[in-house]
Amino acid sequence: MKNLMVNYGTLIKITRSLTKSKDPEEIIRMTVESIKSALGIKGCTLFLMNRQSKELEVAASAGLSADYLNKGPISALHSIADSLEDGPMAIYDVSDDPRIQYPEAAEKEGIASILSVPIMIGDEAIGAMRAYTAAKWEFTLDDVNFVQALAQISGILIEMTRLHKGQSEYIDTIATMCESPAL
């Protein structure tokens, strides 16, 4: 991992940028790119939970190929599933860990280690942030805390933008109703 002071500076820069955006897609994209760049790793992906299918769906990714991202459905019940309930989980060697759903695809992509961090809103996991390295990597507490902080900030901002969008739609509906000649 790069110097810890760089990550504090990066965290401040990212949070300033994120709070200026009202677009959840831009927030997610900026977050994964920032984590990849700050840690100097192969890639980063933010997944959001599909409650009906119990699958993690790619919301944004940096540094990973389309082939890897489209390898198949990511089951929230099988792919590093414990991280959604128990918190951050680091996989040192993806080729030799039963928690990896697609180990062959990870090896083909050149992924050696993965850090998976839940994105929480209250007590509910709404997704996961995953950091991928090309070399086997012992994630430090600073690595985990940095990714976890950005995952939480992203989760909060995603939820805020969803609420803002819902509120805007509600206001538009009320305004339309008030303008209706039938009232």
C-alpha positions in Angstrom: 0.0 0.0 0.0 1.1 3.5 -0.6 1.9 5.9 2.2 -0.9 6.3 4.7 -0.7 10.1 4.5 -1.4 9.9 0.8 -4.6 8.0 1.6 -5.8 10.6 4.1 -5.3 13.2 1.5 -7.0 11.0 -1.1 -9.9 10.4 1.3 -10.4 14.1 1.8 -10.2 14.8 -1.9 -12.7 11.9 -2.7 -15.2 12.9 -0.1 -15.2 16.5 -1.3 -15.8 15.4 -4.9 -18.4 12.8 -3.9 -20.5 15.3 -1.8 -20.7 17.6 -4.9 -22.3 15.0 -7.1 -26.0 14.1 -7.1 -25.5 11.3 -9.6 -25.1 7.9 -8.0 -23.4 6.4 -11.0 -20.8 9.2 -10.9 -20.3 8.6 -7.2 -19.8 4.9 -7.6 -17.4 5.4 -10.6 -15.3 8.0 -8.8 -15.1 5.7 -5.7 -13.8 2.6 -7.5 -11.3 4.6 -9.6 -10.0 6.4 -6.4 -9.5 3.2 -4.5 -7.7 1.6 -7.4 -5.4 4.6 -7.8 -4.8 5.3 -4.1 -3.8 1.7 -3.3 -2.0 1.1 -6.5 -3.9 -2.2 -7.1 -5.1 -4.1 -10.2 -8.8 -3.2 -9.9 -11.8 -2.3 -7.8 -15.5 -3.1 -8.2 -18.6 -1.9 -6.4 -21.4 -4.3 -6.3 -25.0 -3.6 -5.3 -27.3 -6.3 -4.0 -30.3 -7.4 -6.0 -32.7 -8.4 -3.3 -34.9 -10.6 -5.5 -32.1 -12.7 -7.0 -29.7 -12.5 -4.1 -27.0 -11.6 -6.6 -24.4 -8.9 -6.4 -24.6 -6.8 -9.6 -21.7 -4.7 -10.9 -22.5 -1.0 -10.4 -19.0 0.2 -11.4 -15.5 -1.2 -11.9 -12.0 0.1 -12.6 -9.1 -2.0 -13.9 -10.9 -5.2 -14.7 -11.8 -6.6 -18.1 -15.4 -7.0 -19.5 -14.8 -10.7 -19.7 -14.1 -11.0 -16.0 -17.0 -8.7 -15.1 -19.4 -10.8 -17.2 -18.1 -14.2 -16.1 -21.5 -15.1 -14.6 -23.9 -14.2 -11.8 -22.2 -13.3 -8.4 -24.2 -15.1 -5.7 -24.4 -13.1 -2.4 -24.8 -16.5 -0.8 -21.6 -18.1 -2.2 -19.1 -15.5 -3.3 -17.2 -14.3 -0.2 -20.6 -14.3 1.4 -19.3 -14.0 4.9 -18.1 -10.5 4.2 -21.7 -9.3 3.8 -22.6 -10.4 7.3 -19.3 -10.5 9.2 -17.5 -7.5 7.8 -14.3 -7.1 5.8 -12.7 -10.3 4.5 -9.3 -10.7 2.8 -8.4 -13.5 0.5 -4.7 -13.9 0.2 -4.7 -16.6 -2.6 -7.7 -16.7 -4.8 -6.5 -20.0 -6.5 -6.7 -21.8 -3.2 -9.8 -20.5 -1.3 -13.2 -22.1 -1.3 -15.0 -18.7 -0.8 -14.2 -17.7 -4.4 -17.1 -18.4 -6.7 -15.1 -18.2 -10.0 -11.4 -19.0 -9.1 -10.5 -19.9 -12.7 -11.8 -16.6 -14.0 -9.9 -14.8 -11.3 -6.7 -16.5 -12.2 -7.2 -15.9 -16.0 -7.8 -12.2 -15.1 -4.5 -12.1 -13.2 -6.1 -11.6 -9.8 -4.1 -13.0 -6.9 -5.8 -11.5 -3.8 -9.2 -9.9 -3.0 -10.4 -7.7 -0.2 -14.2 -7.7 0.1 -15.9 -5.0 2.3 -19.7 -4.8 2.8 -21.5 -1.5 2.0 -23.9 -1.0 4.9 -27.0 1.1 5.4 -27.8 0.7 9.1 -27.7 -3.0 9.8 -28.4 -4.0 6.2 -25.7 -4.8 3.5 -26.7 -3.1 0.3 -23.6 -4.3 -1.6 -19.9 -4.9 -1.5 -16.7 -3.1 -2.4 -14.0 -5.4 -3.7 -10.3 -4.6 -4.2 -8.3 -6.9 -6.5 -4.5 -7.2 -6.6 -2.3 -8.8 -9.2 0.2 -10.1 -6.7 -0.6 -12.0 -3.5 -1.2 -9.3 -0.9 -1.5 -9.2 2.8 -4.0 -6.5 3.3 -3.1 -4.3 6.2 -5.5 -2.8 8.7 -4.9 0.6 7.0 -5.9 -0.9 3.6 -9.0 -2.4 5.1 -10.0 0.8 6.9 -9.4 2.9 3.8 -11.6 0.7 1.6 -14.2 0.3 4.3 -14.4 4.1 4.9 -15.0 4.7 1.2 -17.5 1.9 1.0 -19.5 3.4 3.8 -19.3 6.9 2.4 -20.5 5.6 -1.0 -23.3 3.7 0.7 -24.5 6.8 2.5 -24.3 8.9 -0.7 -26.0 6.3 -2.8 -28.8 6.2 -0.2 -29.0 10.0 -0.1 -29.3 10.3 -3.9 -32.0 7.6 -3.9 -33.9 9.5 -1.3 -33.4 12.8 -3.1 -34.6 11.3 -6.4 -37.7 9.8 -4.6 -38.4 13.2 -3.0 -38.1 15.0 -6.3 -40.5 12.5 -7.9 -42.9 12.9 -5.1 -42.8 16.8 -5.3 -43.3 16.5 -9.1 -46.3 14.2 -8.6 -47.9 16.6 -6.0 -47.3 19.6 -8.3 -48.9 17.8 -11.2 -51.9 16.9 -9.0 -52.3 20.5 -7.8 -52.2 21.8 -11.4 -54.9 19.3 -12.5 -58.2 21.1 -13.4 -60.2 18.2 -11.8 -59.0 19.4 -8.3 
